[in-house]
Amino acid sequence: MQSYDITRHSYKICFCKKATELGIQLLFTTPGHNRSHGAIERLHNTLGEHMRLLEQSRGLKGSVAVQAAVRAYNHSIHKTTGAQPLELMRQWQRSEGERIGEDLQKTLHKLHRLYHLSNIIRLGQLRGREGSPNRPLRVVITAVNDKRLQLILEETDGTDIETSCHRYKHLVTITMKIGRAVADANIWKIVNQIIVPHKEYRVFSRSPWLVGLLEGAYALGRVAAQSTLIRCTRQLQTIEDEQRQREIVEEYHEGPTNHRGVNETIAHLPRSIFGRTCLGASFSSEQTISHWYG
């Protein structure tokens, strides 16, 4: 995989390939909420550019299409950054051409869906359920990993994923930051209506009161057996080494499929994710979860 640093602090674009698969990874390293608006604008524009490049090659077949897309991609990178384009492609067998063409179409389809989601966030149209304050959700972008947006929702009551976000769960890994005042009133609803029905949810918390509530729910059988409580509370509270704390949270939050190092990953997560009044609820597809925890 080759990567290009587009700017020093915003993000980098990776164009990667496997034997017969064309994949695009966008890794965001923009820390903090104050930069997230600019980051989503750049994401939206970048996805649009990728779609245009790939659509230009849709009529071509196999490795010809892939090579055309890469040439256009390299040209755009060189034009944007002045970096010398790197040849990312190997010579594929002609018999693999059709398969590569199919992968190109799949990549383009997923790119279209990501582009649509990025536009919703960009326009501030990702909102909570009906009846809640009619305000856009505050979104912090932490990464786009394996074509999956990774978002942190600020000031949420835990119900947002039932509407706006849940539609995109095949594209998005979401961490909800739920303050204690909100969670006290909604914790059973969060547990029974959100965490329980979805096997792929994993919960972690540094807050003893919240872990106590969740453990009580498990003891009463109110939480499905498939939904696993990550009991890292005492570990996080007794370990003074901040780096070790980050490793623990990274292990549960992103899992070993994340190809970035621990240091880089956690360095760009908002520091408040380690706060004492925070519930993190992350979801992904069952296939991805099987890689994380299986």
N, C-alpha and C positions, 0 to 999 in steps of 0.2 A: 504494500500500500504506500502510495506517495501522498504527501500532504504539502500544502502551500499556506504559509502564514500571510493572510490578507492584510491584517493590521496587527499592531503590537498587542492591543488589549481586547479586541472584540471577538473574533472567532477565526477558525481556520476551516478550510474546506478540504475534505479528503475524497479522492476518487480512487476506489479500490476495485480489484477484480479477484475472482477465484477462477478455477479452471474454465468454466463456461458460463460464468455469471458476472453480469455487470451490476455493480452496486455503488450507490452514492451515500456517503456519510457526511453529515454536517455536525461538527462538534462545536458547541458554544462554550466559551470560557469567559463570558461576560458576567462579572459578579454583581450582585446587589440589585435591588428594585430600581434604583435611580437610572440604571443603564438599560433596563429591559425594554423600554419602548423603542429606543434606537436599534436594539438587537433584533426585535421582531420585524422592524422595517427592513433591516438588512436581510433577515431570513426570507421575508416575503419576496423581496427583489431577486435574491439569489435563486430561490426555487423557480421563480418565473423565468429567469435566464436559462436555468437547466432545462425547463420544459421546452423552451423555444429551440434550444440546441438539439434536444432529442427528437422533437417533432420534425425538425428539418431532415432527420435521418429515418423517419418512419417508413418511407417508401422503399428503403434499401433493405437488403437481406443480410443476415448473418454477420460475419466478421467485418464486412464492408460497412455495415451500419455502425458497428461498434467503433471501428477506426475513424469513421467520419465524425462521430460524436466526440471522440477523444481529441481529434485534431481541432475541432471547433472549441472544445473546452480548453485545451492548451493555449489556443490563440487568445481566448478571452482572459485567461490568467495572465498571459504575457502582456496583454494590452493594459490590464488593470494594475498590475504590480511591477512590471518590468522584469519579472523573474524569467529565466530561461525555461521554456517548456520542456518537460521531461517526457520521454516516450514511455507510456505506461503499459503499452500493449505488447504481447507476445504473438507470434504467428500461430494461429489456430488451424487445426485441420479443417479442410473444406467441409467434411461431413458434420462438423460441429456448428456450421454456420447457422442452420435453421434454429438450433437450440439457443444460440446466442441472440438471434433475432427475437425469439419468444421472451427471453429474459429482459431484453430491452423494452419490450411492450409492457411487461409486468412492472418494471421500474418506473416507466412513464406513468402508468396508471396510479401507482402508489404516490408518486410525486404530485400528481394532480390533486389527490385527496389531502396531502400535507399542505399544498398551496392553499386549498380552500380553508383548512383549519387556521393556517397562519393569517389569512385575511380576516377571519372572524375575530381573532385575538387582536390583530392590528387595529381594527375599527372599534374595538372596545365592545363587541357584541357578545362576548362570552359572559353570560349572566347567570345568576342564581335562579332558583325555581320561582314560579308564580307565587305572589304573596310576600316574598322577601323584598327588602329594599331594592328598588330598581336602579341598581348601580352595576357598572362593569366590575368583574372580578379583577383584583390585582394579581398579575401574573409575573412570576420571575422565571426566566428561562435558564435552566442549568445545562442542558445538553440536548443534542439530537443524536441518538446512538442507534445504529442499525435501522435508520429511517424511522425511528420512534422519537417523537418529541418528549422531552422530560421537563415537566413543569412543576413549579411550586405555587400553590394557590394561597394567597394571603387573606387573612381575615374571613375565613370561611366558616360556616356552621356545619359543614359536613354533608349538606344536602345537595350541593351544587352538582355533584357527579350524577345525581339521579336524572338530570335533564341535559344541560349543555355538554358536560364532559363525557358522560357515559356513552354517548353516541360515537365517541372517537376513541374508545378504550383499546381498539385494535391498533391505533396509531400512537397512543399517548401513555406515558407513565406519569402519574400524578401523585404528588405528595401534598396532603392537606395540612396546613398548620391551624390547629383548632385551639383557641385560648380556653383557659379553665372556666371562665364565666359562661361561655357558650356551651362548652362540653358538659358542664354540670346539668344544664337543662335538657340537653339533647343526647346524652351519652347512650341511653338505652335504645333510642331510635337509631343512632349511628351503628351500634353493635348489632341490633336485631334486623334492621332493614337494609343496611348497607354492607356491613362486613360479612354477616352470615350468609346471604344468598350467593355470594360470589367467592368461589373457592380460591381465586387468585389473590385475595387480599392478604397482606401481611402487615402487622401492626407493631410498631416499636414506640417506646416512650421512656423519658427520663423521670417522669413524674410519678412518685409513689402512689398518690391518690388515684391516678388514672389506672395504673397497673393493678391496684387493688380492686377497682371496679371491674376491670376486664377479667381478672382471675376469678372473681366471684361469679361472673357470667359463665365462665367455663365450668366452674364447679356445679352450677345449677343446670348445666346442659343447654344454656341459652345461646351458645355459640357453636356452630357446626364444627365437627371434629376436623374437617379439612382446613379450617381457618386457623392458622398457627399464630399464637402469641409469641412474639420475640421477647424473651425475658432477659433483656440486657440492662435493666435498670440498675441493679446493684453494681454491675461491672462499670457502667459509666460513672456512677457516683463515687466509687472507691478508687478509681484510677485517676491519678493526677496528671499523668502524661497525656497531653492534648492529642498528640499524634496517635496514640493507641485508641483514644476515644473515636477519633475519625476513622480509624481502620474498622472498628466494630460497626459503626453506623454504615460505612461504605459497603461492608460485607453484606448487610441485610438490605440496604436500600437499592444498590445497583447490581450486586452479585458479580460473580467471576466473569460473566460474559462481557463486561465492560473492558475494552482493550486499553483504556488509559490507566496510568498508574494511580495508586491510592492518593499520593500526594497531590497530583494534578486535579483529580476528581474532587476531593474534599476542599481543596484550597479555594474553589470557586463556588462552593455552596454557601449561602448566607449563614453567618455565624449564629443567627437566632434559631437555626434548626436544632441546635443543641440546648435550647432553653428549657426551663422546667415546666412551662405551661404549653407544651407542644405535643400534639398527637400526630404522628406521621402515618398515613395510610397509603400504601403504594399498591398499584395494580398493574398487571400486564396480562398478556395472553397466557393461557395454561401451558402452551408449548414453551414459552420463554421461562415461565416459572419452573417447569420441569428441569430446565437447565440450571436455574438459580438454586433450587432447593431439592431437586429430585435425586 
